[in-house]
Amino acid sequence: QVQLVESGGGLVQAGGSLRLSCAASGRTFSNYAMGWFRQAPGKEREFVAHISWSGRSTYYADSVKGRFTISRDNAKNTVYLQMDSLKPEDTAVYYCAAVIPPLAEVTIATLYDYWGQGTQVTVSS
């Protein structure tokens, strides 16, 4: 089992930045590939970003490419999502998720095994 706890959400104006953190405990963190997803009210959960167990490989949704950066520190059992140039449409609850690789498709939420409780990000216009 892996326990995931997100933090760092909040209210920010459009154009601003936030850094989300996801702290993991339980099994060996470096065994897991990690993803960030988000869910806005009335919408399905959508993929945001993915990082391999080593951190060498990353993948982003087109909607956040160039604005968001995913990274991890295996020594601290933490994955991060740096969000810059935020837009009102980025408003959502953000979730981190963990999975033992290999992963057939990094963008599919149901393929991830463990989830955090989520952290709210609100971007005002």
N, C-alpha and C positions, 0 to 999 in steps of 0.2 A: 504494500500500500504506500502511496505517496500523498501527503497532505500539502495543499497549495493555498497560500494566502496572498491575495493581491492588496496593494496599497498604492497611494499616490494620486488617486482620482480627485476631482474637484471641479470648481467653476472657473472658467477662464474665458477671456474675450477672444473673439476671432483674431487670428494672426499670432496668438500666444502659443506657449509651450507647456507641456506637462511631461513628467517622467513617471511611468508606472513601474512598479516592482512586483515580482511574484516570488515569494520565499517558499522553498520546498523543504519538507522534512520527511523522514521515513527511510525509504530505500535510497540507494546510491544515485544521487542526482545526475551524475555524468552518464548514467546509462540511458537517460531519457532524452528524446527529442522534445522540443517545446513549441507550443503555438500560442498565439493570441487571437481571440475572437471577440466579436462585439454584437450586441443585440439592442436595437432601438425599439421603443414602444410600438407594438403592432407589427413588428417585422421579424423575420427569421434571423437566427444567429448566423453571422457571416464571418468568414475568414479574414484575418488582418495580416498576420505575419507568422513565419515559421523559422526555427533555427535548429540545426542539427545538434547532436549530442556534443560534438567537439566545438561548435561555434563557427566552423569553417564555411558552412553552407547556410545561406538565408534565402528566404522567398517572401514576396510581398504581394498583396492584392493591388491591382492597378490603381485603385482609388486612393491608396496611401503611399505608393511608390514615390520616392524622392522627398517625402515629408516625414515619414516614420522610420525609425531604426530599431531593430531588435538586436539584443546582445545578451550574453550570459557570462556569469562568473561562477565557474564550477567550484571554486574554493569557498565561495560564500553561499552556494546552493541557491542562487538567485538568477532569474531572468528578468530583463528590463525591456521596456518599450518607450523609447524617446519619441515624443510626438511634437513636431514643430509645425508652424504655419497652420494651426488648427482652424477648422471650418465648422459652422453650425451643424453641418451634416455629419460631423464626427461624433455628435452627441449620442451616447449609448452607455450601456453597462459593458465594461470590458472584462473578459475572462481569460485567465491563462489555463493551459491544458498540457498534459504530459502523455507521452506514448513511448513504448519501447520500439525502436526502429527494427527492421525497415517499415516504412509507411507507404502504402500503395498510392495514396493521394493526400498531400499535406493539407489541402483546403477543405476536406470533409470532416465535419465536427464529430460525427458518430464513430470515427476511427480512433479517436483519442480516448484514453482509458481513465484519466483522472482530471478533475476540474476544481478550480477554486470557486469561491462564493461570488466573485465579481466586485468591481469597483466602478462607481458612477463617474462618468466624464460628461460635463455639460459645457458647451461652447456657445456663448452668447454673441449675437450679431451687433 
